[in-house]
Amino acid sequence: MAEWYERSFGEDYLLVYKHRDVQGAKREVHTMISWLDLPAGAKVLDLCCGMGRHSMALVEAGYEVTGVDLSDVLLREARKNDPNGRVIWLKGDMRQLPLESGFDAVVNLFSSFGYFEEDTEHIKVLKEIRRVLKPGGQFIIDFLNPAYTVEHLVPRSERVDEGQHIIEERSIQNGYVKKHITIRNMDSGTTDEPRHYLERIKLYNRADFTEMLNNSGLQLEHVYGGYGDIPYEPETSPRMIMVGRSL
């Protein structure tokens, strides 16, 4: 049986998350640039790049960018949004990257981490980040803040978009935040069955990450609560954005 992340990042994902905007990505990249202080032409890997919003903003800022994702659908959209081929787009599993070392920075954004059941699988991801970085290369891992997520979880929401009824049900179970998505075609003339998807992220806190990073040859240097140099508060920050470097 396919893992949830092999099913969930397809055509329906484009509908469910269509609200994510390019201008927001540019603002976030502007902040990331200030944190990393990279020279022009630096090599940056956007790990789990999705549709490539941040990859494109990074290349426009003057960096040499590679975007890696497992989803053929999202990579198709990324290439469509990059008609001049300014970014290198590659399909790959984050636990075994199709890349050699030599990157100045790796960015992993919007909770594209914690997808697996075993801690050892997540440590494989961190070790791959370490492997592809130059000595002293930097990383950014933008993750949800577990305490904030638990406190502010919206159990259920629904909307209609492009003739599709989208229901999102969220819960905390056994150390994971889970989202069950159901999509139904509203066309009265169709007999299509509802489509069901799961999203699941393991709720790692700062101490968990510090330990895993240390075990992977990475050092955590700064933690922010959001873009724009927002200080990190364990109970109240929406995000846990970790910045560090390889040892």
C-alpha positions, 0 to 999 in steps of 0.5 A: 500500500502506498504511503500517505505522502505518495497519494496526497500530493497529487491533483487534488492537492493543487485544489486544496492548497491553491491559496498559497501565494507567490508574493508570500514566498518572496517575503519569506525568502527575503527573510531567509536571505537575511538569516543565511547571508549567502553570497550571490551565486550560492548553491541552494537546495529547496528540499521538498520544493512542491510547486516551487514558489520558494525556489523561484523566489530564491533564483530571482534573488540571485542564487543557483537553485535546485528543487527536489520533490517526490511528487510528479504532479507538483514538479510538473507545476514547478516546471510549468512556472519556470518556463526558462528552466532557471531552477534544476528540478529533480524527483527524489526521496528526501531520505536518499537524495539524487545529489552530490555534496556542494550546497551552501544551504538547504531549506526545508519549508512549511513542515515538509518534515515528520512524514514518517513513523520511525525517528530513524527515518527522519534522522536519515533526512537530516543526515542527507541534508548534512551530506549534501552541504559543504562543510559549514553549510547552512540549513533552515527547517521551517516546522510547525510549533507543536504546542501552538498547533495543539492549542489552536487546532481547528477540528473541522472546516469545509468549503466549496471550490471549483465545484468540489466540496472540501472537508478537512478534519484535524486531530492529534493522535499518538504524537502526530497531527493528522488531517483527513481530507474528503473531496466530493464533486458537487455536480448533481450529474456525477456519481463519482465516489468521494476522494479521501486523503491523509496528511500526518506529521510527527510533533517534534519539539525543539529538544527533539530536533536539537538531539536529532540534529546533533546526531546527524552532524548538524548544529542548531544556532537560532530558532525563530517563531515566524518570518521577520525575525519573530522571537520563538516562544515555545507556547505561543509561536505559530512556527518553529523555524530552525537555522543552523549549519553543518559541523 
